[in-house]
Amino acid sequence: MTVRKVFSMTTVFMLFIVFFKTNILRAQTISTKDIKAEMLADWQRGKDYTIEYLNTMPADKYGAKAVDSIRSFAQQMLHLASANVFIMSTATGAAPLPWASFTLENSASAQSKDSVMYYVSASYDFAKKAVEESNMDKWGEKIKVFGQFECTRYALMQKGFEHQTHHRGQTTIYIRLQDIRPPGEKLF
């Protein structure tokens, strides 16, 4: 092996080591503070997105249903609001809001656009406050939900976010049935 070849191989090897070590040094761990901040940002994004849906549906169409056997647009959103409070209060231990029950969606006085907007907005504010004030040392605790499902508090918070996404998504068809284009996806 020539000196030149040894030098070239050594140089390539050294460059590989420098590149590899540099990338390792750049990698950072995520802190609990970062996790909480990301969750808060997601709940704010979820709120903003849902408010866009509420503003997109005409006020006189809040009673619209895709078919007779399912919830109306207003009922879907009121269910979302009650569940936001129920799930996040269960996950964090925060006291639930007094109006949050699964009977809200059938309350005749809650069906107007203004009422739905109020309850939905308040539910997202509750979820954010519950996350903000929660003790992250307890996020790993296992709890039982509905007397049968066991999960960590953190997992339940994630399921709460998934639930609101699911119900907002269901209302896309309600908006489309009014010949209106629903708001575009908001991943970030």
NORVEN-V137953 format. One record per residue. RES is the residue in one letter. PHI is phi in radians with two decimals (none if undefined). BURIAL is b if it has 16 or more other ideal C-beta (glycine too) atoms within 10 Angstrom, else e. Layout:
res: (RES & RES)
phi: (PHI & PHI)
burial: (BURIAL & BURIAL)
This chain:
res: (M & T & V & R & K & V & F & S & M & T & T & V & F & M & L & F & I & V & F & F & K & T & N & I & L & R & A & Q & T & I & S & T & K & D & I & K & A & E & M & L & A & D & W & Q & R & G & K & D & Y & T & I & E & Y & L & N & T & M & P & A & D & K & Y & G & A & K & A & V & D & S & I & R & S & F & A & Q & Q & M & L & H & L & A & S & A & N & V & F & I & M & S & T & A & T & G & A & A & P & L & P & W & A & S & F & T & L & E & N & S & A & S & A & Q & S & K & D & S & V & M & Y & Y & V & S & A & S & Y & D & F & A & K & K & A & V & E & E & S & N & M & D & K & W & G & E & K & I & K & V & F & G & Q & F & E & C & T & R & Y & A & L & M & Q & K & G & F & E & H & Q & T & H & H & R & G & Q & T & T & I & Y & I & R & L & Q & D & I & R & P & P & G & E & K & L & F)
phi: (none & -1.41 & -1.07 & -1.09 & -1.16 & -1.12 & -1.09 & -1.11 & -1.16 & -1.14 & -1.10 & -1.07 & -1.08 & -1.14 & -1.10 & -1.07 & -1.09 & -1.08 & -1.08 & -1.08 & -1.17 & -1.09 & -1.17 & -1.13 & -1.18 & -1.31 & -1.14 & -2.18 & -1.48 & -1.63 & -1.61 & -1.09 & -1.10 & -1.14 & -1.09 & -1.12 & -1.10 & -1.15 & -1.13 & -1.10 & -1.11 & -1.14 & -1.13 & -1.17 & -1.08 & -1.04 & -1.10 & -1.02 & -1.14 & -1.15 & -1.07 & -1.07 & -1.08 & -1.09 & -1.34 & -1.30 & -1.31 & -1.04 & -0.98 & -1.38 & -1.95 & -1.12 & -1.52 & -1.16 & -2.20 & -1.23 & -2.52 & -1.08 & -1.49 & -2.13 & -1.11 & -1.34 & -0.97 & -1.06 & -1.10 & -1.04 & -1.23 & -1.22 & -1.09 & -0.96 & -1.11 & -1.09 & -1.18 & -0.93 & -1.21 & -1.04 & -1.15 & -1.26 & -1.24 & -1.14 & -1.20 & -1.80 & 1.53 & -1.19 & -1.16 & -1.21 & -1.23 & -1.09 & -1.49 & -1.38 & -2.57 & -1.38 & -1.61 & -0.98 & -1.09 & -1.80 & -1.30 & -1.05 & -1.36 & -1.77 & -1.47 & -1.28 & -1.00 & -1.07 & -1.16 & -1.06 & -1.01 & -1.05 & -1.13 & -1.13 & -1.05 & -1.09 & -1.18 & -1.22 & -1.08 & -1.08 & -1.04 & -1.11 & -1.13 & -1.08 & -1.15 & -0.99 & -1.59 & -1.31 & -1.55 & -1.13 & -1.12 & -1.71 & -1.10 & -1.52 & -1.16 & -1.55 & -2.31 & -1.82 & -2.07 & 0.98 & 1.20 & -2.47 & -1.76 & -1.91 & -2.74 & -1.36 & -1.03 & -1.07 & -1.07 & -1.15 & -1.06 & -1.14 & -1.15 & -1.08 & -1.15 & -1.07 & -1.09 & -1.15 & -1.10 & -1.05 & -1.25 & -1.09 & -1.05 & -1.07 & -1.34 & -0.99 & -1.17 & -1.08 & -1.20 & -1.09 & -1.16 & -1.64 & 1.06 & -2.11 & -1.44 & -1.26 & -1.02 & -1.24 & -1.05 & -2.25 & -1.40 & -2.32)
burial: (e & e & e & e & e & e & e & e & e & e & e & e & e & e & e & e & e & e & e & e & e & e & e & e & e & e & e & e & e & e & e & e & e & e & e & e & e & e & b & e & e & b & b & e & e & b & b & e & b & b & e & e & b & b & e & b & b & e & e & e & b & b & e & b & e & b & e & e & e & e & b & b & b & b & b & b & b & b & b & b & b & b & b & b & b & b & b & b & b & b & b & b & e & b & e & b & b & e & b & b & e & e & e & b & b & e & e & e & e & b & b & e & b & e & b & b & b & e & b & b & e & b & b & b & e & b & b & b & e & b & b & e & e & b & e & e & e & e & b & e & e & e & e & e & e & e & e & e & e & e & b & e & b & b & b & b & b & b & e & b & b & e & b & b & e & e & b & b & e & b & b & e & e & b & b & e & e & e & e & e & e & b & b & e & e & e & e & e)
